[in-house]
Amino acid sequence: MPSIEDELFPSTPGKFKIDRSNRQLHRCFASTSTMFLWALFLIALTASYLSFQSFVDSGSRYLTASWGGIQWEKQVRTSAQIHRSGGISVLVTGATGFVGSHVSLALRKRGDGVVGLDNFNNYYDPSLKRARRSLLSSRGIFVVEGDLNDAKLLAKLFDVVAFTHVMHLAAQAGVRYALENPQSYVHSNIAGLVNLLEICKSANPQPAIVWASSSSVYGLNEKVPFSESDRTDQPASLYAATKKAGEEITHTYNHIYGLAITGLRFFTVYGPWGRPDMAYFSFTRNILQGKPITIYRGKNRVDLARDFTYIDDIVKGCLGSLDSSGKSTGSGGKKRGSAPYRIFNLGNTSPVTVPILVDILEKHLKVKAKRNYVEMPGNGDVPFTHANISSARNEFGYKPTTDLETGLKKFVRWYLSYYGYNTKAKLVH
């Protein structure tokens, strides 16, 4: 059956087949005035077709866009459905990131509604994010591909779903990358955060917000362990500075608009499905490939130490923060009363030096590392981190349970499975 286009346009444009046996029709076409009328008719018919085609194309673009359309809205609503009594509906930004994917899965597992948002940037290999997305999809979690700075997209999401909570984990991570691309930190960690807060403060009802700050805000602080009341006005990196700025910005929105906001200062999170730019991840890759690893040391050859925190413990802290967040008090951008504003450390409270971490990796990989010790450059890194978690423990019972030996064993098992041992990669818990 011929298509509309085939019927409107001849197969050889500009040429018409004429039945010469029909002299009357031939004389009609031979008439200049009649030819002019036929030309007008064809022009009008062509214009009508093009208008119709434009309408069809516009509708098609709307239905197949990265966001928007009837099918898209259905996916968002279905993913946001709550499946337990007293459950919550959560927008998780950075949902295909390391922490974001684990938090999303944990929320879904207990019956909460979850919708993800991620821009799938190329700070590290996006294929890992795509793999996490597939994992989320297999659990019925829909991830919208979009940027925090797209105000229309965020407004649409809140128009489709009345989210009770926002778990804001999207950010430009990494201390050293800020030396190469400082603008990306301002774009994501400051501008993106403000855009999200603007949408949340205007929402009706307003959601409660839990977001990821960082232990990096402690900067050059030398008092240990780090407590939430310690000074955080001496950042050692641009990344830390943007996270500190985020804490001040969220406090402002809490004060002016009544948004219930909780900031979480994560301490060196590690585990399966982790970030490839983290030291334990790159160490594992290089050890297996027989390449040397660079281990930084502080002044006077002091080993760097980190409060390594296993992903499952971080997830417990995130969920505890959501459940105890309290309620926002504003409506349509107008504050109606004071709302909770909190900041918590989420760490393991047991700092371990980097050489000991490498010892553990060697044990589980059964390969010796080629170590190259160098003095720590002035790139924003700090010599140690150590979390005081008493506030989180008192507020919602936060208690880390995984030591570094156990956590790295689980990470190595995942790594060997995911990167080339012909075994289906699974989330290890």
Secondary structure, 3 states (H helix, E strand, C coil): CCCHHHHHCCCCCCCCCCCCCCHHHHHHHHCHHHHHHHHHHHHHHHHHHHHHHHHHHHHHHHHHCCCCCHHHHHHHHHHHCCCCCCCCEEEEECCCCHHHHHHHHHHHHCCCEEEEEECCCCCCCHHHHHHHHHHHHHCCCEEEECCCCCHHHHHHHHHHCCCCEEEECCCCCCCHHHHCCHHHHHHHHHHHHHHHHHHHHHCCCCCEEEEECCHHHHCCCCCCCECCCCCCCCCCCHHHHHHHHHHHHHHHHHHHHCCCEEEEEECCEECCCCCCCCHHHHHHHHHHCCCEEEEEECHHHCECEECCEEHHHHHHHHHHHHHCCCCCCCECCECCCCCCEEEEEECCCCCEEHHHHHHHHHHHHCCCCEEEEEECCCCCCCCECCECCHHHHHHHCCCCCCCHHHHHHHHHHHHHHHCCCCCCCCCCC
